[in-house]
Amino acid sequence: MKKTDLGVAIYLLVAVLFFIIPIPNFVLDVMLAFNMGMALMILFNALFVKEVLDMSFFPTLLLFTTIFRISLNVSSTRLILTTGDPGNVVQTFGGFVGGNNLVIGAIVFIVLVIVQFVVINKGSERVAEVTARFTLDAMPGKQMAIDADLNTGAITDQQAKERREKIQQESSFFGAMDGATKYVKGDATAGIIITMINLIGGTILGMTNLGLDAMSAIQKFGILTIGDGLVSQIPSMLISLATGILVTKASKEADFSSILVRQLFGIPRVMYIVGGTMMLLGIATPLNTILFLLFGVAFLVSGRNIEKNSRIEAVEDEVEAAEEQADEIRRPENVVSLLSVDPIELEFGYGIIPLADVNQGGDLLDRVIMIRRQVALELGTVVPIIRLRDNIQLNPNQYIIKIKGIQVTEGEILFDHYMAMNPGYVEEEISGIPTFEPSFHLPAIWITESQRERAESFGYTVVDPPSIIATHITEVIKEHIAELLTRQDVQNLVDNLKETNPVLVEELTPKLLGLGEIQKVLQNLLSEQISIRDLLTIFECLADHAATSRDTDVLTEYVRQSLKRAISAKYFPPNETTSVVTLDPKVEQEIMSSVKQTEQGAYLTLDPERTKEIMKSVEEEVAKLENIGKAPIVITSPIVRMYFKKLTEDYIKDLIVVSYNEIDSNVELQSVGMVTG
């Protein structure tokens, strides 16, 4: 057991024992002095701590000190009633503080109780209650602000995690403080009751056991009772004061005393007014003239010094700012910060700023968060932070999307307008500004808010500007998600899987495959929009086949076949016959004959003219599918699939190539053509 654990345990154990075991008066003196020191230490800690969460265990500490103080109260009560000698500390407080006079001591005690109970406790309780309520109400807004900063790149994931934990700790702390103030209030009430019991019980025992008359008994035990009450209530008041200071601290991370003095004595004009008023009161009223004139002069001199110092500080700040600016000019440019490239960037003109500004009602940041979540669910990979920037060099309504610092696409929107697209079955056309939908380059028109309901009633698909941008970003991310998957991302995925399947991960990497080879397989899957969310199945398949082949393209085909249920669900709807195009076996044989194997991998040596003929046939057959509104899907044999995909990807980007082994047995297909070339 650590020393600190032992110390806390002894502190609580002693408090419990004092309720049960009688203690001599000299031990009580030691404990009362220790209790007074603890109260002072808690008070000054609360005063000078820079952040309230630095005393996050204050509610628990409040409970401990309350129990300890009440146990001392019980012990002193036992000594007063049994021996009439509770020790030096209690007698000193009763005689010295109360002037050895029952009436004066009683008045001092009553005033002390009123100050603590009515002023400090009541105020602290109310402030703690309101602070807890407002802290809880502010949590959603603070969480959204953190998410916004995280998505704009202002903070890192680690900083966001720390801020979320801090918000949670603040909520828990102020909620606990709201309840902990009841301890202080109950302690004050218990002190009053114990004092009354001491006075009545002591008087009765003094008359019956010690043979004192009524007045002598009241005088003797009254002073002891008041001393006991004072020695208990003063530490209690100090801790109540510490509670009030802690819950009323407005500055989160600052030197409390410095800010307090600066705010109180920081304005020279106030000092001049106060000084003049004090001097006027000393001259024009019967008040002590010398005293008030001295105070007035002191305030005036202080105001003059504050004004002088503020001017000096202003000049020093200007000089320091000029020196810093000069140093910045002279300093060699730090190019390290310029070397980093953001994976994904969205830059927009000033006309689109309201869509990204939360204060102006924009929700583009929230949509960016949803994009990352959506892609994670669909493809099973984490999208890097999407950096949002305004760019005054762009047209007001223009935006561009960059991947690794290079622009890959752009778009333009009209603020306060909606984009209406004709799905092909509108009842009546509507007038608007012609344009093209940026994600899929479909014809569309810009319409106003007043035209929106009418367009929807005619059958148009109507979307707002933030949705247009969000959809465009989503499609760009999906198109480039393979190159955005880094080795570090793969390592994170491996670490996550290792928590639940350590045996599989240890067997696969690094024994059978390196991290780069696993990355290549996952990139191959993502490049064709195949989800890698089922990482367990992917790794099981890799572990089965990596011993016989380390060719990442071949391993990708094995993995695709193990994911045939997911691939079938993606491309072939259940209970529905899907129209597809097949590949002529002669063409398949021709392709396989042109495959050349090298140490760097396999590649096609097909004659360019023959390639054109095959691609012309593919385009004709795919057009048949598109004319009937079907997705362009070509079915091939397993051994040919990856080579045919490589052959066609430069000509038809969205062509879906699936092998027979990747189709579930319950899928119904209908061939509408064959690629013959």
C-alpha positions in Angstrom: 0.0 0.0 0.0 1.3 3.5 -0.9 1.9 6.0 1.8 -0.8 8.3 0.5 -3.4 5.5 0.6 -2.3 4.7 4.1 -2.6 8.3 5.2 -6.2 8.8 3.8 -7.2 5.5 5.4 -5.9 6.5 8.8 -7.6 9.9 8.5 -11.0 8.3 8.0 -10.3 5.5 10.5 -9.4 8.1 13.2 -12.7 10.0 12.5 -14.7 6.9 13.0 -12.9 5.9 16.2 -13.5 9.3 17.7 -17.2 8.6 17.5 -16.7 5.5 19.6 -13.6 5.8 21.8 -13.2 8.5 24.5 -9.9 10.4 24.0 -7.9 12.5 26.5 -8.0 16.3 26.3 -4.4 16.7 25.1 -5.1 14.4 22.0 -8.2 16.5 21.3 -6.0 19.6 21.4 -3.7 18.0 18.8 -6.6 17.0 16.5 -8.3 20.4 16.8 -5.0 22.2 15.9 -4.6 19.7 12.9 -8.2 20.4 11.8 -7.6 24.1 11.9 -4.4 23.7 9.8 -6.2 21.5 7.3 -9.0 24.1 6.9 -6.5 26.9 6.2 -4.6 24.7 3.7 -7.9 23.9 1.8 -8.8 27.6 1.8 -5.6 28.9 0.3 -5.4 26.0 -2.2 -8.9 27.0 -3.4 -7.7 30.7 -3.5 -4.5 30.2 -5.5 -5.3 27.2 -7.7 -5.3 28.2 -11.4 -8.0 25.9 -12.6 -11.0 24.5 -10.7 -10.3 21.0 -12.1 -6.9 21.0 -10.3 -9.1 20.4 -7.2 -11.4 17.9 -8.9 -11.6 15.8 -5.7 -12.8 18.8 -3.6 -16.3 17.3 -3.1 -14.8 14.1 -1.7 -12.4 16.2 0.4 -15.4 18.2 1.7 -17.1 15.0 2.9 -13.9 13.8 4.6 -13.3 17.0 6.5 -16.9 17.3 7.5 -16.9 13.8 9.1 -13.6 14.4 10.8 -14.8 17.8 12.2 -18.1 16.3 13.5 -16.1 13.4 15.2 -14.0 16.0 17.0 -17.2 17.8 18.0 -18.6 14.5 19.5 -15.3 13.9 21.4 -15.2 17.5 22.8 -18.9 17.1 23.8 -18.1 13.9 25.6 -15.2 15.6 27.5 -17.3 18.6 28.4 -20.1 16.5 29.8 -17.9 13.9 31.6 -15.0 15.9 33.0 -15.7 19.6 32.4 -12.2 19.8 30.9 -12.1 19.6 27.1 -8.6 20.8 26.8 -6.6 24.0 26.2 -7.9 24.8 22.7 -11.6 24.7 23.6 -11.0 26.6 26.8 -8.9 29.3 25.0 -11.5 29.8 22.3 -14.2 30.1 25.0 -12.3 32.4 27.2 -10.1 34.5 24.9 -12.3 34.8 21.8 -15.4 35.3 23.9 -13.7 37.7 26.4 -14.4 35.2 29.2 -17.9 36.5 29.1 -20.9 34.3 28.4 -23.0 37.0 26.7 -20.2 38.3 24.5 -19.1 34.7 23.6 -22.7 33.8 22.7 -23.1 36.9 20.5 -19.8 36.2 18.7 -20.8 32.6 18.1 -24.3 33.5 16.9 -22.9 36.1 14.5 -20.4 33.5 13.2 -23.1 31.0 12.6 -25.4 33.5 10.8 -22.5 34.6 8.5 -21.7 31.0 7.6 -25.2 29.7 7.4 -27.1 32.6 5.8 -24.4 34.3 3.7 -21.6 31.9 2.7 -23.4 28.6 2.6 -26.6 29.9 0.9 -24.6 31.7 -1.8 -22.2 28.8 -2.5 -25.1 26.4 -2.7 -27.0 28.6 -5.2 -23.9 29.2 -7.4 -23.0 25.5 -7.4 -26.5 24.6 -8.5 -26.6 27.2 -11.3 -23.1 26.4 -12.5 -23.9 22.6 -12.6 -27.0 23.3 -14.6 -25.3 25.6 -17.1 -22.3 23.4 -17.5 -24.6 20.5 -18.4 -26.6 22.6 -20.8 -23.4 23.8 -22.5 -22.0 20.3 -23.1 -23.6 19.7 -26.6 -22.4 23.1 -27.9 -18.8 22.5 -26.6 -18.8 19.0 -28.2 -19.9 20.4 -31.5 -17.2 23.1 -31.3 -14.5 20.5 -30.7 -15.8 18.4 -33.7 -15.7 21.6 -35.8 -12.1 22.4 -34.8 -11.1 18.8 -35.4 -12.6 18.7 -38.9 -11.0 22.1 -39.9 -7.6 20.8 -38.6 -7.3 23.4 -35.9 -6.7 20.6 -33.4 -5.4 17.0 -33.5 -7.3 13.9 -32.5 -5.3 13.8 -29.2 -6.2 17.4 -28.4 -9.9 16.7 -29.2 -9.8 13.7 -26.9 -8.3 15.7 -24.1 -10.9 18.5 -24.6 -13.8 16.0 -24.5 -12.4 14.5 -21.3 -12.1 17.9 -19.8 -15.7 18.8 -20.6 -16.8 15.5 -19.0 -14.7 16.2 -15.9 -16.1 19.7 -15.6 -19.7 18.4 -15.8 -18.9 15.7 -13.1 -17.1 18.2 -10.9 -19.8 20.9 -10.8 -22.5 18.3 -10.5 -20.7 16.8 -7.5 -20.2 20.3 -6.0 -23.9 21.0 -6.3 -24.5 18.0 -3.9 -21.4 18.6 -1.8 -22.5 22.0 -0.7 -25.3 20.2 1.3 -22.5 18.7 3.5 -21.4 22.2 4.5 -25.0 23.3 5.2 -25.7 20.2 7.2 -22.5 20.6 9.1 -23.5 24.1 10.2 -26.9 22.9 11.3 -25.3 20.0 13.3 -22.9 22.5 15.0 -25.8 24.6 16.3 -27.7 21.5 17.6 -24.5 20.1 19.3 -23.9 23.5 20.9 -27.4 23.6 22.4 -27.0 20.0 23.7 -23.7 20.9 25.3 -25.1 23.9 27.0 -28.3 22.2 28.4 -26.5 18.9 29.2 -23.5 20.6 30.8 -25.7 22.9 32.9 -27.7 19.9 34.2 -24.6 17.8 34.9 -22.9 20.8 36.6 -25.9 21.2 39.0 -26.4 17.5 39.7 -22.9 16.0 39.6 -20.6 18.9 40.5 -23.0 20.6 43.0 -22.9 24.0 41.3 -25.7 26.4 41.4 -27.6 27.2 38.2 -25.8 30.5 37.3 -22.3 29.0 38.0 -23.1 25.9 35.9 -24.4 28.0 33.1 -21.3 30.3 33.3 -18.8 27.4 33.4 -20.4 25.1 30.8 -21.7 28.0 28.7 -18.1 29.3 28.1 -16.9 25.8 27.3 -19.8 25.2 25.0 -19.1 28.4 23.1 -15.4 27.6 22.9 -16.3 24.1 21.5 -18.7 25.8 19.0 -16.1 28.3 17.9 -13.3 25.8 17.5 -15.6 23.8 15.3 -17.4 26.5 13.4 -14.3 28.5 12.4 -12.7 25.6 10.4 -16.1 24.9 9.0 -16.5 28.6 7.9 -13.0 28.5 6.3 -13.9 25.4 4.3 -17.3 27.0 3.4 -15.4 30.0 2.2 -13.1 27.7 0.1 -16.2 26.1 -1.5 -17.6 29.5 -2.4 -14.2 30.6 -3.9 -14.0 27.5 -6.0 -17.5 27.6 -7.5 -17.3 31.3 -8.2 -14.0 31.3 -10.0 -14.6 32.8 -13.4 -11.1 32.5 -14.7 -10.3 29.0 -15.8 -6.5 29.1 -16.1 -5.2 32.3 -14.5 -3.5 33.6 -11.4 -6.6 34.4 -9.3 -5.0 37.0 -7.0 -3.2 38.9 -9.8 -6.4 39.2 -11.9 -8.5 40.2 -8.8 -6.1 43.0 -7.9 -5.8 44.1 -11.5 -9.5 44.3 -12.0 -10.1 46.1 -8.7 -7.2 48.6 -9.0 -6.7 48.7 -12.7 -8.6 51.9 -13.7 -7.0 55.2 -12.7 -10.2 57.2 -13.1 -11.9 55.1 -10.5 -9.1 55.7 -8.0 -9.3 59.5 -8.6 -13.1 59.5 -8.0 -12.8 57.4 -4.8 -9.9 59.5 -3.5 -11.8 62.8 -4.1 -14.9 61.4 -2.4 -12.9 60.3 0.7 -11.3 63.7 1.0 -14.7 65.4 0.6 -16.2 63.3 3.3 -13.3 64.2 5.6 -13.7 67.9 5.0 -17.4 68.4 4.7 -18.6 66.0 7.4 -17.8 65.5 11.1 -15.9 62.3 10.3 -12.2 62.0 11.3 -10.7 64.6 8.9 -7.1 63.4 9.1 -8.0 59.7 8.6 -10.2 60.3 5.5 -7.7 62.9 4.0 -5.0 60.3 4.3 -7.1 57.6 2.6 -8.1 60.1 -0.1 -4.5 61.1 -0.8 -3.5 57.4 -0.9 -6.1 56.6 -3.5 -5.1 59.7 -5.6 -1.4 58.7 -5.5 -2.3 55.1 -6.3 -4.4 56.2 -9.3 -1.5 58.4 -10.5 1.0 55.5 -10.3 -1.4 53.1 -12.1 -1.8 55.6 -14.9 1.9 56.2 -15.2 2.6 52.4 -15.2 -0.1 51.7 -17.8 1.5 54.3 -20.2 4.9 52.7 -19.7 3.5 49.2 -20.3 1.8 50.5 -23.5 5.1 51.9 -24.8 6.9 48.7 -23.9 4.3 46.6 -25.7 4.6 48.8 -28.8 8.4 48.5 -28.8 8.2 44.7 -28.1 5.7 44.3 -31.0 8.0 46.3 -33.3 11.0 44.2 -32.3 9.1 40.9 -32.8 8.0 42.1 -36.2 11.6 43.0 -37.1 12.9 39.7 -35.8 10.3 37.9 -37.9 11.4 39.7 -41.0 15.1 39.0 -40.3 14.5 35.3 -39.3 15.2 32.7 -42.1 11.9 31.2 -43.2 11.0 28.1 -41.5 10.0 25.9 -44.4 9.4 22.7 -42.4 5.7 23.7 -41.8 5.4 24.2 -45.6 6.4 20.7 -46.4 3.3 19.0 -45.0 0.5 18.3 -47.5 -3.2 17.9 -46.4 -4.7 14.6 -47.7 -8.0 16.3 -48.6 -8.8 20.0 -48.9 -11.9 21.9 -49.7 -11.2 25.5 -50.7 -14.1 27.9 -51.4 -14.8 31.5 -52.4 -16.1 34.1 -49.9 -19.6 33.6 -51.1 -19.7 30.1 -49.7 -18.3 31.1 -46.2 -21.9 31.3 -44.7 -22.4 27.6 -45.4 -19.3 26.7 -43.4 -19.8 29.3 -40.6 -21.7 27.9 -37.7 -22.4 31.4 -36.3 -24.3 32.1 -39.6 -26.3 28.9 -39.5 -24.0 26.9 -41.8 -23.9 23.2 -41.4 -21.2 22.2 -43.8 -18.9 21.2 -41.0 -21.5 18.8 -39.6 -21.9 17.4 -43.1 -18.2 16.8 -43.4 -18.3 14.8 -40.1 -21.2 12.7 -41.5 -19.1 12.1 -44.7 -16.3 10.6 -42.8 -18.8 8.4 -40.8 -20.6 7.4 -44.0 -17.4 6.3 -45.8 -16.2 4.5 -42.8 -19.5 2.5 -42.7 -19.6 1.9 -46.5 -15.9 1.1 -47.2 -14.5 0.2 -43.8 -11.7 2.7 -43.8 -11.0 6.0 -41.9 -11.1 9.1 -44.1 -8.3 11.6 -43.2 -9.2 15.0 -41.8 -10.9 17.2 -44.4 -9.3 20.6 -44.3 -11.7 23.5 -45.0 -10.3 26.8 -46.2 -11.6 30.0 -47.7 -9.6 31.3 -50.8 -10.2 34.9 -51.9 -8.5 34.1 -55.3 -11.5 31.9 -56.2 -14.7 33.2 -57.6 -17.2 34.0 -54.8 -19.4 30.9 -55.5 -16.6 28.6 -56.6 -15.0 25.7 -54.7 -12.2 23.3 -55.5 -11.3 19.9 -54.0 -7.7 18.9 -53.6 -6.2 15.5 -53.0 -2.7 15.7 -51.5 -2.4 19.3 -52.5 -3.4 18.9 -56.1 -6.7 20.0 -57.5 -8.8 17.1 -58.8 -12.2 18.8 -59.4 -14.1 22.0 -58.9 -17.7 23.2 -58.7 -19.8 26.3 -58.5 -23.0 26.9 -56.6 -25.4 29.8 -56.2 -26.0 30.8 -52.6 -29.7 31.0 -51.6 -30.6 28.9 -54.6 -31.5 25.2 -55.0 -30.4 22.8 -57.7 -33.3 20.9 -59.5 -32.5 17.8 -61.5 -34.9 16.1 -63.9 -35.0 12.3 -63.1 -36.7 11.7 -66.5 -40.3 11.7 -65.6 -41.2 15.3 -64.6 -44.8 16.4 -65.4 -43.9 19.9 -66.4 -40.6 21.7 -66.9 -39.7 24.7 -64.8 -37.6 27.7 -65.7 -34.2 28.3 -64.1 -30.5 28.9 -64.7 -29.0 26.0 -66.6 -26.1 24.2 -65.0 -24.5 20.8 -64.4 -24.5 18.7 -61.2 -20.8 18.6 -60.3 -20.6 15.1 -58.9 -22.0 13.2 -61.9 -22.1 16.0 -64.5 -25.9 15.7 -65.0 -27.9 18.5 -66.5 -29.7 20.6 -63.9 -31.1 24.1 -63.2 -30.8 26.6 -60.4 -34.1 27.7 -58.9 -35.1 30.1 -56.1 -36.6 29.3 -52.7 -40.1 30.3 -54.0 -39.8 27.7 -56.8 -38.8 24.8 -54.6 -42.2 23.4 -53.7 -43.5 23.8 -57.2 -40.4 21.9 -58.7 -40.8 19.1 -56.2 -44.5 18.8 -57.0 -43.5 18.4 -60.7 -41.2 15.5 -59.9 -37.8 17.3 -59.9 -35.1 16.2 -57.4 -34.2 19.4 -55.5 -31.1 19.7 -53.3 -29.6 22.6 -51.4 -26.0 23.9 -51.8 -24.5 22.2 -48.8 -25.8 18.9 -50.0 -24.3 19.5 -53.4 -20.9 20.2 -52.0 -21.1 17.3 -49.5 -22.1 14.8 -52.3 -19.3 16.0 -54.5 -16.7 15.6 -51.7 -18.1 12.1 -50.9 -17.7 11.0 -54.5 -14.2 12.4 -54.8 -13.2 10.7 -51.6 -14.6 7.3 -52.8 -12.8 7.7 -56.1 -9.4 8.4 -54.4 -9.8 6.5 -51.2 -7.3 3.8 -52.3 -4.4 6.3 -52.5 -5.5 7.9 -49.3 -5.0 4.6 -47.4 -1.5 4.9 -45.8 0.7 2.4 -44.1 -0.1 4.1 -40.8 -3.9 3.6 -41.5 -3.3 -0.1 -42.2 -1.3 -0.4 -39.0 -4.2 1.1 -37.1 -6.6 -1.4 -38.7 -4.2 -4.2 -37.8 -3.9 -3.1 -34.2 -7.7 -2.9 -33.9 -8.1 -6.5 -35.2 -5.3 -7.7 -33.0 -7.2 -6.8 -29.9 -9.8 -9.5 -30.8 -7.9 -11.9 -33.0 -4.2 -11.8 -31.9 -3.5 -15.3 -33.3 -4.6 -14.5 -36.8 -2.6 -11.2 -36.9 0.5 -12.8 -35.5 0.4 -15.6 -38.1 -0.1 -13.2 -41.0 2.2 -10.3 -40.4 5.1 -9.9 -40.5 5.7 -13.7 -41.0 3.7 -14.2 -44.3 3.1 -10.6 -45.6 4.6 -7.2 -44.8 2.5 -4.2 -44.0 3.1 -2.8 -47.5 1.8 -5.9 -49.1 -1.4 -5.9 -47.0 -1.8 -2.2 -47.8 -1.6 -3.0 -51.6 -4.3 -5.7 -51.3 -6.6 -3.3 -49.4 -5.9 -0.5 -51.9 -6.8 -2.9 -54.7 -10.2 -3.6 -53.1 -10.9 0.0 -52.3 -10.0 1.1 -55.9 -13.0 -0.9 -57.0 -15.2 0.3 -54.1 -15.1 -3.1 -52.3 -15.5 -2.5 -48.5 -12.7 -3.7 -46.3 -14.8 -3.5 -43.2 -14.9 -7.2 -42.8 -11.1 -7.2 -42.1 -11.3 -10.6 -40.3 -12.5 -12.4 -43.5 -9.8 -10.6 -45.5 -7.0 -11.5 -43.2 -8.2 -15.1 -42.9 -8.1 -15.4 -46.7 -4.7 -13.8 -46.9 -3.3 -16.1 -44.2 -4.6 -19.1 -46.2 -3.0 -18.1 -49.5 0.0 -16.0 -48.7 2.1 -19.1 -48.2 1.7 -20.1 -51.8 1.8 -16.6 -53.4 2.9 -13.1 -52.4 1.6 -11.5 -55.6 -0.7 -8.8 -54.3 -2.9 -8.9 -57.4 -3.5 -12.6 -57.1 -4.1 -12.3 -53.4 -6.7 -9.6 -54.1 -8.6 -12.0 -56.4 -8.6 -14.7 -53.6 -9.9 -12.1 -51.1 -12.6 -10.9 -53.6 -13.8 -14.5 -53.9 -14.0 -14.8 -50.1 -16.1 -11.6 -50.0 -18.5 -12.9 -52.6 -21.5 -12.4 -50.3 -20.7 -8.8 -49.9 -20.0 -8.3 -53.6 -23.2 -9.9 -54.6 -25.2 -7.8 -52.1 -23.5 -4.7 -53.6 -24.2 -5.3 -57.3 -27.0 -7.9 -57.5 -30.3 -7.0 -55.7 -32.0 -10.0 -54.1 -35.2 -11.5 -55.7 -34.4 -9.7 -58.9 -32.8 -10.7 -62.2 -29.8 -8.6 -63.0 -28.8 -7.8 -66.6 -25.1 -8.2 -67.3 -22.7 -8.6 -70.2 -20.4 -11.6 -70.5 -16.9 -12.0 -72.1 -16.4 -14.2 -75.1 -14.2 -17.3 -74.1 -12.0 -16.6 -77.2 -11.4 -13.0 -76.0 -10.6 -14.4 -72.5 -8.1 -16.9 -74.0 -6.5 -14.1 -76.1 -6.1 -11.9 -73.0 -4.5 -14.7 -71.0 -2.1 -15.5 -73.9 -0.9 -11.9 -73.8 -0.1 -11.9 -70.1 3.6 -11.6 -69.3 4.9 -12.5 -65.9 7.9 -10.6 -64.4 9.5 -10.2 -61.0 7.6 -6.9 -60.7 4.3 -8.5 -61.5 2.2 -9.4 -64.6 1.2 -7.0 -67.5 -0.6 -7.3 -70.8 1.2 -7.2 -74.2 -2.0 -7.1 -76.3 -1.7 -5.4 -79.7 -3.1 -1.8 -79.5 -5.3 -2.3 -82.5 -6.8 -5.4 -80.9 -7.3 -3.5 -77.7 -9.3 -0.9 -79.6 -11.5 -3.5 -81.1 -12.2 -5.1 -77.7 -12.9 -1.8 -76.1 -15.3 -0.8 -79.0 -17.2 -4.0 -78.4 -17.3 -3.3 -74.6 -18.7 0.2 -75.2 -21.4 -1.1 -77.5 -22.5 -3.8 -75.0 -22.3 -1.5 -72.0 -24.5 1.0 -73.9 -27.2 -1.6 -74.1 -27.2 -1.8 -70.3 -27.2 1.9 -69.8 -30.1 2.3 -72.3 -32.3 0.1 -70.1 -31.1 2.0 -66.9 -28.9 -0.8 -65.6 -25.4 -0.6 -64.1 -22.5 -1.6 -66.5 -21.5 -5.0 -65.3 -19.3 -7.5 -67.1 -18.9 -11.1 -66.0 -15.7 -12.9 -66.7 -13.9 -16.1 -65.6 -11.8 -15.7 -62.4 -8.4 -16.0 -64.0 -9.2 -13.2 -66.5 -11.0 -10.7 -64.3 -8.1 -8.7 -63.0 -6.4 -8.4 -66.4 -9.6 -7.4 -68.1 -10.3 -4.8 -65.4 -6.8 -3.3 -66.0 -7.4 -3.3 -69.7 -10.7 -1.4 -69.4 -10.1 1.0 -66.5 -8.4 3.7 -68.6 -11.4 3.7 -71.1 -14.5 3.1 -68.9 -13.8 4.2 -65.3 -17.2 3.1 -63.8 -17.2 -0.4 -65.4 -17.9 -3.1 -62.9 -16.0 -6.3 -63.6 -17.0 -9.4 -61.6 -15.9 -13.0 -61.9 -18.2 -16.0 -61.7 -16.5 -17.0 -58.4 -17.5 -13.7 -56.8 -21.3 -14.3 -57.4 -23.4 -15.9 -54.7 -25.3 -19.0 -55.8 -28.8 -17.5 -55.3 -28.1 -14.6 -57.6 -30.1 -14.6 -60.9 -28.4 -13.2 -64.0 -29.5 -12.4 -67.5 -27.0 -11.8 -70.3 -28.0 -9.1 -72.7 -24.8 -9.3 -74.8 -21.3 -10.6 -75.1 -18.0 -8.8 -75.7 -16.5 -10.4 -78.8 -14.1 -7.8 -80.1 
